[in-house]
């Protein structure tokens, strides 16, 4: 026979047991929900998660010679090329770096440029190189910068970033405003410093 003193103690045990039964299904539901969210998030391509435009075409270990009127103008090598057929501004992206060589009419290399990343805009005929950019001309003059742009139509290269040039025994650096023809035969800085070796006179 249950007394009044024992009855609340038994009711407390029963209530605790019911809470445990209710808590277990709830806990399982939370675990399943987290698992589903994790699986879904890992299955979605990163491009969709970042809301960036996906490439219309991807080329791996790509190499090509670009010619104009039967004359070879460029030789391009890149680990990956992403092609974006944007109606307003179609372009090619080289996210893993690239090497581009320019030729003259005699099929001689007149300059070579490489970078950790690059882009080519088809309509503007403009190249952009970023990260550890190195440009070497046929004379062996070497330009280094973190950013360099080249306009084919104007035959002009320029940069707003720090640029260093090694020309024989001369070292010239500029903090911005670099501009030159593509062969680096005529170039200028808005801001520059460096040292040059000059032969002594009489």
DRENPA-3360 file (N, C-alpha, C; in nm, 2 decimals, always signed):
BEGIN
1 = XXXXXXXX = +0.08/-0.12/+0.00/+0.00/+0.00/+0.00/+0.09/+0.12/+0.00 ~ +0.05/+0.22/-0.09/+0.13/+0.34/-0.10/+0.09/+0.44/+0.00 ~ +0.19/+0.50/+0.06/+0.16/+0.61/+0.16/+0.18/+0.74/+0.09 ~ +0.13/+0.85/+0.15/+0.14/+0.98/+0.09/+0.29/+1.03/+0.08 ~ +0.37/+0.98/+0.17/+0.51/+1.02/+0.16/+0.59/+0.95/+0.05 ~ +0.55/+0.82/+0.02/+0.62/+0.75/-0.09/+0.57/+0.79/-0.23 ~ +0.45/+0.83/-0.24/+0.39/+0.86/-0.37/+0.46/+0.97/-0.45 ~ +0.50/+1.08/-0.39/+0.57/+1.18/-0.47/+0.71/+1.13/-0.52;
9 = XXXXXXXX = +0.77/+1.04/-0.44/+0.90/+0.99/-0.48/+0.89/+0.90/-0.60 ~ +0.78/+0.82/-0.61/+0.76/+0.73/-0.72/+0.72/+0.81/-0.84 ~ +0.64/+0.92/-0.82/+0.60/+1.00/-0.94/+0.72/+1.07/-1.00 ~ +0.82/+1.11/-0.91/+0.94/+1.17/-0.96/+1.02/+1.08/-1.05 ~ +1.03/+0.95/-1.01/+1.10/+0.85/-1.09/+1.03/+0.83/-1.22 ~ +0.90/+0.82/-1.22/+0.82/+0.80/-1.34/+0.84/+0.92/-1.44 ~ +0.83/+1.04/-1.39/+0.85/+1.16/-1.47/+0.99/+1.16/-1.53 ~ +1.09/+1.13/-1.45/+1.23/+1.12/-1.50/+1.24/+1.02/-1.61;
17 = XXXXXXXX = +1.18/+0.90/-1.60/+1.19/+0.80/-1.70/+1.12/+0.85/-1.83 ~ +1.01/+0.92/-1.82/+0.95/+0.97/-1.94/+1.03/+1.08/-2.01 ~ +1.10/+1.16/-1.93/+1.19/+1.26/-1.99/+1.30/+1.20/-2.06 ~ +1.35/+1.09/-2.01/+1.46/+1.01/-2.08/+1.41/+0.96/-2.21 ~ +1.29/+0.90/-2.21/+1.23/+0.84/-2.33/+1.21/+0.95/-2.44 ~ +1.16/+1.07/-2.40/+1.14/+1.17/-2.49/+1.27/+1.23/-2.54 ~ +1.38/+1.24/-2.45/+1.50/+1.30/-2.49/+1.58/+1.22/-2.59 ~ +1.57/+1.08/-2.59/+1.65/+1.00/-2.68/+1.60/+1.02/-2.83;
25 = XXXXXXXX = +1.47/+1.01/-2.86/+1.43/+1.04/-3.00/+1.47/+1.18/-3.04 ~ +1.46/+1.28/-2.95/+1.50/+1.42/-2.99/+1.65/+1.43/-3.02 ~ +1.73/+1.36/-2.94/+1.88/+1.36/-2.97/+1.91/+1.29/-3.10 ~ +1.84/+1.18/-3.13/+1.86/+1.11/-3.26/+1.83/+1.20/-3.38 ~ +1.72/+1.27/-3.36/+1.67/+1.36/-3.47/+1.77/+1.47/-3.49 ~ +1.83/+1.53/-3.39/+1.93/+1.63/-3.40/+2.06/+1.58/-3.47 ~ +2.10/+1.45/-3.43/+2.22/+1.39/-3.49/+2.19/+1.37/-3.64 ~ +2.07/+1.32/-3.68/+2.04/+1.30/-3.82/+2.04/+1.42/-3.90;
33 = XXXXXXXX = +1.99/+1.53/-3.84/+1.98/+1.66/-3.90/+2.12/+1.71/-3.93 ~ +2.21/+1.71/-3.83/+2.34/+1.75/-3.85/+2.41/+1.67/-3.96 ~ +2.39/+1.54/-3.96/+2.46/+1.45/-4.06/+2.41/+1.49/-4.20 ~ +2.28/+1.51/-4.21/+2.23/+1.55/-4.34/+2.28/+1.68/-4.39 ~ +2.29/+1.78/-4.30/+2.34/+1.91/-4.34/+2.49/+1.90/-4.38 ~ +2.57/+1.82/-4.31/+2.71/+1.80/-4.34/+2.72/+1.73/-4.48 ~ +2.64/+1.63/-4.50/+2.65/+1.56/-4.63/+2.62/+1.65/-4.75 ~ +2.51/+1.73/-4.73/+2.46/+1.81/-4.84/+2.57/+1.92/-4.87;
41 = XXXXXXXX = +2.62/+1.98/-4.76/+2.72/+2.09/-4.78/+2.84/+2.04/-4.85 ~ +2.89/+1.92/-4.82/+3.01/+1.86/-4.89/+2.98/+1.82/-5.03 ~ +2.86/+1.79/-5.06/+2.82/+1.74/-5.20/+2.81/+1.86/-5.29 ~ +2.79/+1.98/-5.24/+2.77/+2.10/-5.33/+2.90/+2.15/-5.38 ~ +2.92/+2.17/-5.51/+3.05/+2.22/-5.56/+3.08/+2.36/-5.50 ~ +3.21/+2.39/-5.47/+3.25/+2.51/-5.41/+3.20/+2.63/-5.49 ~ +3.19/+2.62/-5.62/+3.15/+2.73/-5.70/+3.01/+2.78/-5.67 ~ +2.92/+2.68/-5.63/+2.78/+2.72/-5.60/+2.77/+2.78/-5.46;
49 = XXXXXXXX = +2.86/+2.73/-5.37/+2.86/+2.78/-5.23/+2.90/+2.93/-5.23 ~ +3.00/+2.96/-5.32/+3.05/+3.10/-5.32/+2.98/+3.19/-5.42 ~ +2.88/+3.13/-5.49/+2.80/+3.21/-5.58/+2.88/+3.27/-5.70 ~ +2.99/+3.20/-5.73/+3.07/+3.25/-5.84/+3.03/+3.18/-5.97 ~ +3.05/+3.25/-6.08/+3.01/+3.19/-6.21/+3.10/+3.07/-6.25 ~ +3.04/+2.96/-6.29/+3.12/+2.85/-6.33/+3.16/+2.86/-6.48 ~ +3.28/+2.81/-6.51/+3.34/+2.82/-6.64/+3.25/+2.74/-6.74 ~ +3.24/+2.79/-6.86/+3.17/+2.72/-6.97/+3.25/+2.60/-7.02;
57 = XXXXXXXX = +3.39/+2.61/-7.01/+3.47/+2.50/-7.05/+3.60/+2.50/-6.97 ~ +3.65/+2.38/-6.95/+3.78/+2.36/-6.87/+3.87/+2.28/-6.95 ~ +4.00/+2.33/-6.96/+4.10/+2.25/-7.03/+4.22/+2.23/-6.94 ~ +4.26/+2.10/-6.93/+4.37/+2.06/-6.84/+4.50/+2.04/-6.92 ~ +4.61/+2.08/-6.86/+4.74/+2.07/-6.93/+4.73/+2.12/-7.08 ~ +4.70/+2.24/-7.09/+4.67/+2.30/-7.22/+4.79/+2.37/-7.28 ~ +4.81/+2.35/-7.41/+4.92/+2.41/-7.48/+4.87/+2.44/-7.62 ~ +4.90/+2.56/-7.67/+4.86/+2.60/-7.80/+4.95/+2.70/-7.87;
65 = XXXXXXXX = +4.95/+2.71/-8.00/+5.02/+2.82/-8.07/+4.91/+2.90/-8.14 ~ +4.92/+3.03/-8.11/+4.82/+3.13/-8.17/+4.88/+3.20/-8.29 ~ +4.81/+3.19/-8.40/+4.86/+3.26/-8.52/+4.77/+3.36/-8.57 ~ +4.82/+3.45/-8.65/+4.74/+3.56/-8.72/+4.78/+3.57/-8.86 ~ +4.69/+3.54/-8.96/+4.72/+3.54/-9.10/+4.83/+3.44/-9.13 ~ +4.83/+3.33/-9.07/+4.93/+3.22/-9.10/+5.06/+3.24/-9.03 ~ +5.08/+3.35/-8.95/+5.20/+3.38/-8.88/+5.18/+3.35/-8.73 ~ +5.27/+3.26/-8.67/+5.26/+3.23/-8.53/+5.30/+3.35/-8.45;
73 = XXXXXXXX = +5.21/+3.39/-8.35/+5.24/+3.51/-8.27/+5.26/+3.47/-8.13 ~ +5.20/+3.36/-8.07/+5.21/+3.33/-7.93/+5.22/+3.18/-7.92 ~ +5.29/+3.14/-7.81/+5.29/+3.00/-7.76/+5.25/+3.00/-7.62 ~ +5.14/+2.94/-7.59/+5.08/+2.94/-7.45/+5.08/+2.81/-7.39 ~ +5.13/+2.80/-7.26/+5.13/+2.67/-7.19/+5.07/+2.70/-7.05 ~ +4.97/+2.62/-7.01/+4.91/+2.64/-6.88/+4.86/+2.51/-6.82 ~ +4.87/+2.48/-6.69/+4.81/+2.36/-6.63/+4.66/+2.35/-6.64 ~ +4.60/+2.47/-6.63/+4.45/+2.47/-6.64/+4.40/+2.60/-6.70;
81 = XXXXXXXX = +4.30/+2.59/-6.79/+4.24/+2.70/-6.86/+4.09/+2.70/-6.84 ~ +4.04/+2.80/-6.78/+3.89/+2.81/-6.77/+3.84/+2.91/-6.87 ~ +3.74/+2.87/-6.95/+3.69/+2.96/-7.06/+3.55/+3.01/-7.01 ~ +3.53/+3.14/-7.01/+3.41/+3.20/-6.98/+3.35/+3.27/-7.10 ~ +3.24/+3.22/-7.16/+3.18/+3.28/-7.28/+3.08/+3.39/-7.24 ~ +3.12/+3.48/-7.17/+3.03/+3.59/-7.13/+3.00/+3.68/-7.25 ~ +2.87/+3.70/-7.28/+2.84/+3.78/-7.40/+2.90/+3.92/-7.40 ~ +2.91/+3.98/-7.28/+2.96/+4.12/-7.27/+3.12/+4.12/-7.26;
89 = XXXXXXXX = +3.18/+4.02/-7.20/+3.32/+4.02/-7.18/+3.38/+3.88/-7.17 ~ +3.39/+3.81/-7.28/+3.44/+3.67/-7.28/+3.59/+3.68/-7.24 ~ +3.63/+3.58/-7.16/+3.78/+3.58/-7.12/+3.82/+3.44/-7.08 ~ +3.95/+3.42/-7.07/+4.01/+3.29/-7.03/+4.09/+3.32/-6.90 ~ +4.08/+3.22/-6.81/+4.14/+3.24/-6.68/+4.24/+3.12/-6.67 ~ +4.36/+3.15/-6.62/+4.46/+3.06/-6.59/+4.49/+3.05/-6.44 ~ +4.41/+2.99/-6.36/+4.42/+3.00/-6.22/+4.55/+2.93/-6.16 ~ +4.61/+2.84/-6.23/+4.73/+2.77/-6.18/+4.86/+2.82/-6.24;
97 = XXXXXXXX = +4.85/+2.93/-6.31/+4.97/+2.99/-6.37/+4.98/+2.97/-6.52 ~ +5.07/+3.03/-6.59/+5.08/+3.02/-6.73/+5.22/+3.07/-6.78 ~ +5.26/+3.03/-6.90/+5.38/+3.08/-6.96/+5.34/+3.11/-7.11 ~ +5.37/+3.24/-7.15/+5.34/+3.28/-7.28/+5.46/+3.34/-7.35 ~ +5.49/+3.29/-7.47/+5.60/+3.34/-7.55/+5.55/+3.41/-7.67 ~ +5.62/+3.52/-7.71/+5.58/+3.60/-7.82/+5.69/+3.58/-7.93 ~ +5.64/+3.57/-8.06/+5.73/+3.55/-8.17/+5.72/+3.67/-8.27 ~ +5.84/+3.69/-8.34/+5.83/+3.78/-8.45/+5.80/+3.71/-8.58;
105 = XXXXXXXX = +5.81/+3.79/-8.69/+5.77/+3.73/-8.82/+5.87/+3.62/-8.86 ~ +5.99/+3.61/-8.80/+6.08/+3.51/-8.84/+6.07/+3.39/-8.74 ~ +5.97/+3.38/-8.66/+5.94/+3.28/-8.57/+6.05/+3.27/-8.46 ~ +6.10/+3.39/-8.43/+6.20/+3.40/-8.32/+6.13/+3.45/-8.19 ~ +6.17/+3.39/-8.08/+6.10/+3.44/-7.95/+6.16/+3.58/-7.92 ~ +6.07/+3.67/-7.90/+6.11/+3.81/-7.87/+6.08/+3.85/-7.72 ~ +6.00/+3.77/-7.66/+5.97/+3.80/-7.52/+5.90/+3.68/-7.46 ~ +5.91/+3.67/-7.32/+5.84/+3.55/-7.25/+5.79/+3.61/-7.12;
113 = XXXXXXXX = +5.67/+3.57/-7.09/+5.61/+3.62/-6.96/+5.54/+3.50/-6.89 ~ +5.56/+3.50/-6.76/+5.50/+3.39/-6.68/+5.45/+3.45/-6.55 ~ +5.35/+3.39/-6.49/+5.29/+3.43/-6.36/+5.22/+3.32/-6.29 ~ +5.19/+3.34/-6.16/+5.12/+3.24/-6.08/+4.97/+3.24/-6.13 ~ +4.92/+3.34/-6.19/+4.78/+3.34/-6.24/+4.77/+3.44/-6.35 ~ +4.68/+3.42/-6.45/+4.67/+3.51/-6.56/+4.53/+3.51/-6.62 ~ +4.50/+3.61/-6.70/+4.37/+3.62/-6.77/+4.40/+3.67/-6.90 ~ +4.31/+3.64/-7.00/+4.31/+3.69/-7.13/+4.17/+3.73/-7.17;
121 = XXXXXXXX = +4.15/+3.86/-7.21/+4.02/+3.91/-7.25/+4.02/+3.92/-7.40 ~ +3.93/+3.84/-7.46/+3.93/+3.82/-7.60/+3.90/+3.94/-7.68 ~ +3.80/+4.02/-7.64/+3.76/+4.13/-7.72/+3.86/+4.25/-7.71 ~ +3.91/+4.27/-7.60/+4.01/+4.38/-7.57/+4.15/+4.34/-7.61 ~ +4.17/+4.20/-7.63/+4.31/+4.15/-7.66/+4.40/+4.20/-7.55 ~ +4.37/+4.17/-7.43/+4.44/+4.22/-7.32/+4.48/+4.10/-7.23 ~ +4.61/+4.09/-7.19/+4.66/+3.99/-7.10/+4.68/+4.06/-6.96 ~ +4.66/+3.98/-6.85/+4.69/+4.02/-6.72/+4.76/+3.90/-6.65;
129 = XXXXXXXX = +4.87/+3.94/-6.58/+4.95/+3.84/-6.50/+4.96/+3.89/-6.36 ~ +4.95/+3.79/-6.27/+4.95/+3.82/-6.12/+5.04/+3.72/-6.05 ~ +5.11/+3.77/-5.95/+5.19/+3.68/-5.86/+5.32/+3.63/-5.92 ~ +5.43/+3.68/-5.87/+5.56/+3.64/-5.92/+5.57/+3.65/-6.07 ~ +5.54/+3.76/-6.13/+5.54/+3.78/-6.27/+5.68/+3.81/-6.32 ~ +5.72/+3.74/-6.42/+5.86/+3.75/-6.48/+5.84/+3.77/-6.63 ~ +5.90/+3.88/-6.68/+5.90/+3.91/-6.82/+6.05/+3.92/-6.87 ~ +6.09/+3.85/-6.97/+6.22/+3.85/-7.02/+6.21/+3.88/-7.17;
137 = XXXXXXXX = +6.29/+3.97/-7.22/+6.29/+4.00/-7.36/+6.41/+3.93/-7.43 ~ +6.42/+3.96/-7.56/+6.53/+3.89/-7.64/+6.67/+3.93/-7.60 ~ +6.68/+4.04/-7.54/+6.82/+4.09/-7.49/+6.86/+4.03/-7.36 ~ +6.76/+3.96/-7.29/+6.79/+3.91/-7.16/+6.75/+4.00/-7.05 ~ +6.70/+4.12/-7.08/+6.65/+4.21/-6.98/+6.53/+4.14/-6.90 ~ +6.53/+4.15/-6.77/+6.43/+4.08/-6.69/+6.35/+4.17/-6.60 ~ +6.22/+4.17/-6.62/+6.13/+4.25/-6.53/+6.06/+4.15/-6.44 ~ +6.05/+4.20/-6.31/+5.98/+4.13/-6.21/+5.88/+4.22/-6.14;
145 = XXXXXXXX = +5.76/+4.16/-6.11/+5.65/+4.24/-6.05/+5.55/+4.14/-6.00 ~ +5.45/+4.19/-5.92/+5.34/+4.11/-5.87/+5.22/+4.13/-5.96 ~ +5.23/+4.22/-6.05/+5.12/+4.25/-6.15/+5.17/+4.31/-6.27 ~ +5.12/+4.26/-6.39/+5.16/+4.32/-6.52/+5.05/+4.30/-6.62 ~ +5.02/+4.40/-6.70/+4.92/+4.40/-6.80/+4.98/+4.43/-6.93 ~ +4.92/+4.36/-7.04/+4.98/+4.38/-7.17/+4.86/+4.39/-7.27 ~ +4.86/+4.50/-7.35/+4.76/+4.53/-7.45/+4.82/+4.50/-7.59 ~ +4.77/+4.40/-7.65/+4.82/+4.36/-7.78/+4.80/+4.47/-7.88;
153 = XXXXXXXX = +4.69/+4.53/-7.89/+4.66/+4.63/-7.99/+4.76/+4.75/-7.98 ~ +4.78/+4.79/-7.86/+4.87/+4.91/-7.84/+5.02/+4.86/-7.83 ~ +5.04/+4.73/-7.82/+5.17/+4.68/-7.79/+5.24/+4.75/-7.67 ~ +5.16/+4.75/-7.56/+5.20/+4.82/-7.44/+5.19/+4.73/-7.32 ~ +5.29/+4.73/-7.23/+5.28/+4.67/-7.10/+5.29/+4.78/-7.00 ~ +5.22/+4.75/-6.89/+5.22/+4.85/-6.78/+5.18/+4.79/-6.65 ~ +5.22/+4.86/-6.54/+5.19/+4.81/-6.40/+5.18/+4.92/-6.30 ~ +5.09/+4.91/-6.21/+5.08/+5.01/-6.10/+5.15/+4.96/-5.97;
161 = XXXXXXXX = +5.21/+4.84/-5.98/+5.27/+4.78/-5.86/+5.42/+4.80/-5.87 ~ +5.49/+4.76/-5.77/+5.64/+4.76/-5.76/+5.70/+4.68/-5.87 ~ +5.79/+4.74/-5.94/+5.86/+4.67/-6.06/+6.01/+4.68/-6.04 ~ +6.08/+4.57/-6.07/+6.22/+4.58/-6.07/+6.27/+4.53/-6.21 ~ +6.37/+4.59/-6.26/+6.43/+4.55/-6.39/+6.58/+4.53/-6.38 ~ +6.62/+4.42/-6.43/+6.77/+4.39/-6.44/+6.81/+4.41/-6.59 ~ +6.89/+4.50/-6.62/+6.94/+4.52/-6.76/+7.09/+4.52/-6.76 ~ +7.15/+4.41/-6.79/+7.29/+4.40/-6.78/+7.34/+4.41/-6.63;
169 = XXXXXXXX = +7.42/+4.51/-6.61/+7.47/+4.54/-6.47/+7.39/+4.64/-6.40 ~ +7.28/+4.69/-6.46/+7.19/+4.79/-6.41/+7.07/+4.73/-6.34 ~ +7.04/+4.79/-6.22/+6.92/+4.74/-6.15/+6.83/+4.87/-6.13 ~ +6.71/+4.87/-6.18/+6.62/+4.98/-6.16/+6.49/+4.93/-6.10 ~ +6.44/+5.00/-6.01/+6.31/+4.97/-5.94/+6.22/+5.09/-5.94 ~ +6.09/+5.06/-5.95/+5.99/+5.17/-5.94/+5.87/+5.12/-5.86 ~ +5.82/+5.22/-5.79/+5.70/+5.19/-5.70/+5.57/+5.20/-5.77 ~ +5.57/+5.23/-5.89/+5.44/+5.24/-5.96/+5.45/+5.33/-6.09;
177 = XXXXXXXX = +5.35/+5.31/-6.17/+5.35/+5.39/-6.30/+5.44/+5.34/-6.40 ~ +5.47/+5.21/-6.41/+5.56/+5.16/-6.51/+5.49/+5.14/-6.64 ~ +5.55/+5.18/-6.75/+5.49/+5.17/-6.89/+5.61/+5.14/-6.99 ~ +5.58/+5.05/-7.08/+5.68/+5.02/-7.18/+5.62/+4.95/-7.30 ~ +5.70/+4.95/-7.41/+5.65/+4.87/-7.53/+5.68/+4.72/-7.49 ~ +5.62/+4.63/-7.56/+5.62/+4.49/-7.52/+5.76/+4.43/-7.52 ~ +5.86/+4.49/-7.60/+5.99/+4.44/-7.61/+6.08/+4.50/-7.50 ~ +6.03/+4.59/-7.42/+6.10/+4.67/-7.32/+6.22/+4.74/-7.38;
185 = XXXXXXXX = +6.21/+4.80/-7.50/+6.31/+4.88/-7.56/+6.30/+5.02/-7.51 ~ +6.18/+5.07/-7.49/+6.15/+5.20/-7.44/+6.05/+5.19/-7.32 ~ +6.10/+5.22/-7.20/+6.02/+5.22/-7.09/+6.04/+5.33/-6.99 ~ +5.94/+5.36/-6.90/+5.95/+5.47/-6.81/+5.88/+5.44/-6.68 ~ +5.92/+5.51/-6.58/+5.86/+5.50/-6.45/+5.81/+5.64/-6.41 ~ +5.70/+5.65/-6.33/+5.66/+5.77/-6.27/+5.74/+5.79/-6.14 ~ +5.77/+5.68/-6.07/+5.85/+5.68/-5.95/+5.96/+5.58/-5.96 ~ +6.08/+5.61/-5.95/+6.19/+5.52/-5.97/+6.31/+5.54/-5.88;
193 = XXXXXXXX = +6.39/+5.44/-5.86/+6.52/+5.45/-5.80/+6.60/+5.34/-5.84 ~ +6.74/+5.35/-5.82/+6.82/+5.24/-5.85/+6.97/+5.29/-5.87 ~ +7.05/+5.20/-5.92/+7.19/+5.24/-5.95/+7.23/+5.19/-6.08 ~ +7.32/+5.26/-6.14/+7.37/+5.23/-6.28/+7.53/+5.24/-6.27 ~ +7.59/+5.16/-6.35/+7.74/+5.16/-6.37/+7.77/+5.24/-6.50 ~ +7.85/+5.35/-6.48/+7.88/+5.43/-6.60/+8.03/+5.43/-6.62 ~ +8.08/+5.41/-6.74/+8.22/+5.41/-6.77/+8.28/+5.55/-6.75 ~ +8.40/+5.56/-6.69/+8.46/+5.68/-6.66/+8.52/+5.75/-6.78;
201 = XX = +8.52/+5.88/-6.79/+8.58/+5.95/-6.90/+8.72/+5.99/-6.87 ~ +8.76/+6.10/-6.95/+8.90/+6.15/-6.93/+8.91/+6.21/-6.79;
% end
